[in-house]
Amino acid sequence: VVVLPADTLLPLGETLVLEAVVAGIPPLLYTWQPPNGLSCTDCATPEAMPLADTWYGITVTDPSGCTGADSMLVRIDPDCGVYVPNVFLPDDD
């Protein structure tokens, strides 16, 4: 059994640790997809830093060949909170 967290909203430029809840007999083989934006594709808890909305999926296989899979959507919040004023005074007063 493999369960990923609920879909999430991530601020642009932030990282997220993807952590699956897994019920199985170790050693377990982890396969994350897609590889873009992930710190590793074969570890239990990779860090994700996607630049666009991305579906991440995991497949976990135990030594007897039993597999479980799940996926989650990481949506990117493009609002980076930068304020740029639209009025300037040229003489600094």
Number of C-alpha atoms within 10 A of each C-alpha: 15 17 16 18 13 10 13 11 13 19 17 16 12 12 14 17 13 18 15 18 11 15 13 16 11 9 9 20 15 18 18 22 17 13 14 14 18 20 14 16 18 17 14 19 17 17 16 20 21 22 17 14 13 18 14 22 16 24 17 23 21 16 12 8 10 12 16 17 18 16 19 17 16 21 18 19 15 12 8 9 7 6 6 6 6 5 6 8 6 6 5 5 5
